[in-house]
Amino acid sequence: DTATGKEVRTLQGRPGKVLSVGFSPDGKRILSGSGALAAEGYGLVEIWDAMTGGKLRTWRCGSSNSCIALGVRFSPDGTR
């Protein structure tokens, strides 16, 4: 909650560190970016429903251990 600073929800994804987070302009969706895990060999960009915490979609950001999603963001109009 941005007004109180209290945690409202924990997003459950694959293990590892989230390196970047972005909110859609309307506050309804969240993007997260992570680095590659040694076992899987690729980083992820994931989109989440901010109200339910449900994962909406996942993209691999590459196919090598050098793939790290250091920055994610929505377009200003929220369509991309």
C-alpha positions in Angstrom: 0.0 0.0 0.0 1.7 3.2 -1.1 -0.2 5.3 1.5 0.9 3.2 4.5 4.0 1.4 3.2 2.5 -2.0 4.4 2.9 -5.1 2.3 -0.4 -6.0 0.6 0.6 -9.1 -1.4 3.6 -11.3 -2.2 3.9 -12.3 -5.8 4.9 -16.0 -6.1 7.2 -16.7 -9.1 10.2 -18.8 -9.7 13.0 -18.6 -7.1 15.7 -16.0 -7.5 16.2 -12.3 -7.3 13.8 -9.7 -8.9 16.0 -7.0 -10.3 13.4 -4.6 -11.6 9.8 -3.7 -11.1 7.4 -1.4 -13.0 3.7 -0.5 -12.5 1.3 0.2 -15.3 0.0 3.8 -15.4 -3.4 2.7 -14.2 -1.9 0.7 -11.3 -3.6 -2.6 -12.4 -0.5 -4.5 -13.6 3.0 -5.0 -12.4 6.1 -6.0 -14.4 9.1 -7.8 -12.9 12.4 -8.6 -14.4 15.0 -11.1 -13.1 18.4 -12.5 -14.0 19.3 -15.9 -15.3 19.3 -18.9 -12.9 22.2 -21.3 -13.5 19.9 -24.3 -13.9 17.5 -22.6 -16.4 20.0 -20.3 -18.2 17.6 -17.4 -18.9 16.1 -14.3 -17.2 12.4 -13.6 -17.1 10.1 -10.7 -17.5 6.7 -11.4 -15.9 3.5 -9.4 -15.8 1.1 -9.7 -12.9 -2.4 -8.6 -11.9 -1.8 -6.1 -9.1 -5.2 -6.8 -7.4 -5.1 -10.6 -7.3 -1.3 -11.2 -7.5 -1.9 -13.7 -10.4 0.7 -14.1 -13.1 -0.7 -13.0 -16.5 2.3 -13.8 -18.7 6.0 -14.7 -18.8 8.6 -13.9 -21.3 12.1 -15.3 -21.5 14.6 -12.5 -22.0 17.2 -14.6 -23.7 18.8 -18.0 -24.0 22.1 -17.6 -22.2 23.4 -16.9 -18.7 24.2 -13.4 -19.7 20.5 -12.4 -20.0 19.5 -10.0 -17.1 16.3 -7.9 -17.1 17.8 -4.8 -15.3 14.9 -2.5 -16.2 11.3 -3.0 -17.1 8.6 -0.4 -17.7 5.2 0.1 -19.4 4.7 2.6 -22.2 3.2 5.9 -21.0 -0.3 4.8 -22.2 0.0 1.4 -20.6 -0.5 -0.6 -23.8 3.0 -2.0 -24.0 
